[in-house]
Amino acid sequence: MASTLAVSEWTIALQAVFAEPERIRPVFQPIFDLQRGVVCGFEMLARFDYDAFQATPDKWFAAAAREGRGEELEAALIDRGLQARSRLPENCFLAVNVGPDACAR
């Protein structure tokens, strides 16, 4: 269903997410050090809580880019992830995927 959404539906969904950033939910994928057998870091991934439809993160970021708000959505995710950073174990790194345009800012 998410791939057939009209542009106006994405506009409404993105407005809702930007109005309520808690709809962007960071999740953390553990990264293991196989030699030591321990978790050494986490990769932050995005999930979106929006009841109107279920769409994968790539669809959300593509829709935001079409609206000219891709960097804004990436920044909102990073902000949410950094807020959650304190819940991760100490001595672990946090990896965040961002597009090249977001890094250039």
Secondary structure as the mmCIF struct_conf table of DSSP 4:
data_model
#
loop_
_struct_conf.conf_type_id
_struct_conf.id
_struct_conf.beg_label_comp_id
_struct_conf.beg_label_asym_id
_struct_conf.beg_label_seq_id
_struct_conf.end_label_comp_id
_struct_conf.end_label_asym_id
_struct_conf.end_label_seq_id
HELX_RH_3T_P HELX_RH_3T_P1 ALA A 2 THR A 4
HELX_RH_AL_P HELX_RH_AL_P1 VAL A 7 ALA A 19
HELX_RH_3T_P HELX_RH_3T_P2 PRO A 21 ARG A 23
STRN STRN1 ILE A 24 ASP A 33
TURN_TY1_P TURN_TY1_P1 LEU A 34 GLY A 37
STRN STRN2 VAL A 38 PHE A 48
TURN_TY1_P TURN_TY1_P2 ASP A 51 ALA A 52
HELX_RH_AL_P HELX_RH_AL_P2 PRO A 57 ARG A 66
TURN_TY1_P TURN_TY1_P3 GLU A 67 GLY A 68
HELX_RH_AL_P HELX_RH_AL_P3 GLY A 70 ALA A 84
HELX_RH_3T_P HELX_RH_3T_P3 ARG A 85 ARG A 87
BEND BEND1 LEU A 88 LEU A 88
HELX_LH_PP_P HELX_LH_PP_P1 PRO A 89 PRO A 89
TURN_TY1_P TURN_TY1_P4 GLU A 90 ASN A 91
STRN STRN3 PHE A 93 VAL A 96
HELX_RH_AL_P HELX_RH_AL_P4 PRO A 100 CYS A 103
TURN_TY1_P TURN_TY1_P5 ALA A 104 ALA A 104
#
